[in-house]
Amino acid sequence: MSAYESPEKIAHSRMVSASAVLEHRIDLRGYPHRYLAVMSDRGIGIQQVTHALVAAELLAMQGWRLMDISEFTSSRMVLAFLQRG
């Protein structure tokens, strides 16, 4: 994801980077959808899983609930799937 993830971009892709969440660069209060994917954009393997989970924990404090986390080895991507509580 880019350094700046606009609300429009997040709403369109329904995805946000874990770094943007952890660095408080986004505000999801106006996010119009019930589901959101958080993509880990740092580390490899278990580091990516941890990165996504830490972001999911931070979002849990804002009313989001972790539904699942998946590692896509072919694209080397880890996504945490959340639902607005």
Phi, psi and omega in degrees: 000158182284168180299325178244119179251103183290156176304324180294317180295317179296316180296323181290314184274341184058031183217145178220151178279148177298324180299318180298321178294310185291334179264009178054040179266003182227158175228112184265009181299329180263007181297125190274356186250162180276332184246151182212141173253136177249120183261127174284130181238022180221145175080188177222152175056235185297332177297321178294319179299312179300317180301313179294321180292322178296318177296320178297322177297318178297318179291333177299329177290347179252015175096010178264148181238130178289126178260319184196161173222136183224143175252123179258097188292330181293328179254000181055046183234143173241129179237135170256131182255124184239156177234137177293129185286000000 
